[in-house]
Amino acid sequence: MGFLKFKIGYRTLKTAIGTAISILIAQQLGLMYASSAGIITILCIQVTVKQSFRTAWNRILASLLGLGIGVCLFSLMGYTPIAILLFILLFLPLAVRFGIQEGFVNSMVVLMHLYSSKRIDGMLLLNEVALLVIGVGVALLVNLYMP
C-alpha cells in the first residue's frame, strides 16, 4: 500500500487549479480552443514571483510577434506546412534576438489555431489574444502565492 502514498506539492496544486480556472473562464467567454488557455497557464507556472512576471511578459510579446509573422506568412503563402517551416525559421532567430524565445511554444499554440482555422479575421485574432491574457493572467495570479 506504500505506493498509494504520494505528496502533492504547491507547484502541482497551482498548476492544476490554474489550468482548470483558465479553461473555465475561456469556456464561459465562449472562446474557441478554450483548452489552450489551460495549456498557456501550464507553460507559465514558474518557481518564483519575479520569474513569473518576466516570463509572462516575454510570452505575451513572443505570441504577439508570432501572430504578426503568422498573419503575414499565411496571407502570402496560404495555410501550408511550408508557411509553418518559414514561420519557425523567421520567428526563432527574432525571438532570440529580442530575448523572448521562452515564448516559442505559446506562439506555436496560437499560430496553430490560425493554421487549423484556415482564416484570419478580427474575431479569431481577438480570440487568440483573449486566450493569451487568460492563460498568462491566471498563471500570474496563482504564481503570486509562493510558499
C-alpha positions in Angstrom: 0.0 0.0 0.0 3.0 2.3 0.2 2.8 3.0 -3.5 -0.6 4.8 -2.9 1.1 7.4 -0.7 2.3 10.5 -2.6 2.7 14.1 -1.9 1.2 16.9 -4.0 3.4 20.0 -4.0 2.4 23.6 -4.2 3.5 24.0 -7.8 1.5 20.9 -8.8 -1.5 22.3 -7.0 -1.1 25.7 -8.5 -0.8 24.2 -12.0 -3.9 22.1 -11.6 -6.1 24.9 -10.1 -4.8 27.5 -12.6 -5.3 25.2 -15.6 -8.9 24.5 -14.6 -9.7 28.1 -13.9 -8.2 29.2 -17.2 -10.3 26.7 -19.2 -13.4 27.6 -17.2 -13.0 31.3 -17.9 -12.3 30.7 -21.6 -15.3 28.4 -21.9 -17.6 30.9 -20.1 -16.5 33.6 -22.6 -17.3 31.2 -25.5 -13.8 31.3 -26.8 -12.7 28.8 -29.5 -9.9 26.4 -28.4 -10.7 27.1 -24.7 -8.4 24.3 -23.6 -5.5 26.3 -24.9 -5.9 28.8 -22.2 -5.1 25.9 -19.8 -2.1 24.9 -21.8 -0.8 28.5 -21.7 -1.3 28.5 -17.9 0.7 25.3 -17.6 3.5 26.8 -19.6 3.6 29.9 -17.5 3.7 28.5 -14.0 7.1 29.4 -12.5 9.1 28.8 -9.4 9.3 32.5 -8.2 7.1 35.6 -8.4 9.9 37.5 -10.2 10.4 34.8 -12.8 6.6 34.7 -13.3 6.3 38.3 -14.3 9.3 38.2 -16.6 8.2 35.0 -18.2 4.6 36.3 -18.6 5.8 39.5 -20.3 8.1 37.6 -22.6 5.5 35.0 -23.6 2.9 37.7 -24.4 5.5 39.6 -26.5 6.6 36.4 -28.3 3.0 35.4 -29.0 2.2 38.8 -30.5 5.3 38.7 -32.6 4.3 35.2 -33.7 0.8 36.3 -34.6 2.2 39.1 -36.7 4.6 36.8 -38.6 1.9 34.2 -38.9 -0.6 36.6 -40.3 1.9 37.8 -42.9 3.1 34.3 -43.9 -0.4 32.8 -44.1 -1.6 35.8 -46.1 1.2 35.4 -48.6 1.6 31.7 -48.8 -1.7 30.2 -47.6 -2.1 27.7 -44.8 0.7 25.2 -45.7 3.4 23.3 -43.9 5.9 25.4 -45.8 4.5 28.5 -44.2 4.9 26.8 -40.8 8.5 26.0 -41.7 9.2 29.6 -42.7 7.5 30.8 -39.6 9.8 28.9 -37.3 12.9 29.9 -39.4 11.9 33.6 -39.0 10.4 33.6 -35.6 13.1 31.8 -33.6 16.1 34.0 -34.6 13.9 37.1 -33.9 12.8 35.8 -30.6 16.3 35.0 -29.6 17.4 38.5 -30.7 14.7 40.1 -28.5 15.3 37.6 -25.6 11.8 36.3 -25.7 12.5 32.7 -27.0 10.8 31.2 -24.0 7.5 32.2 -25.6 8.1 29.9 -28.6 5.7 27.2 -27.5 3.0 29.8 -26.6 3.4 31.3 -30.1 3.1 27.9 -31.7 -0.2 27.3 -29.8 -1.8 30.5 -31.2 -0.3 30.1 -34.6 -1.7 26.5 -34.9 -5.2 27.9 -34.2 -4.8 30.2 -37.2 -3.5 27.3 -39.3 -6.3 25.0 -38.2 -9.0 27.6 -38.8 -7.5 28.4 -42.3 -8.7 32.0 -41.8 -7.5 35.3 -40.3 -10.0 37.8 -39.1 -10.5 40.2 -36.2 -12.6 37.8 -34.2 -10.1 35.0 -34.4 -7.2 37.3 -33.5 -9.2 38.7 -30.6 -9.9 35.1 -29.5 -6.2 34.3 -29.5 -5.3 37.4 -27.6 -8.0 36.6 -25.1 -6.6 33.0 -24.6 -3.2 34.5 -24.0 -4.5 37.1 -21.5 -6.5 34.4 -19.6 -3.7 31.8 -19.6 -0.9 34.2 -18.6 -3.1 36.2 -16.3 -4.3 33.2 -14.3 -0.8 31.8 -14.1 0.4 35.1 -12.7 -2.4 35.1 -10.1 -1.6 31.6 -8.9 2.1 32.3 -9.0 1.6 35.2 -6.6 1.2 32.5 -3.9 4.8 31.2 -3.4 5.2 29.4 -0.1 
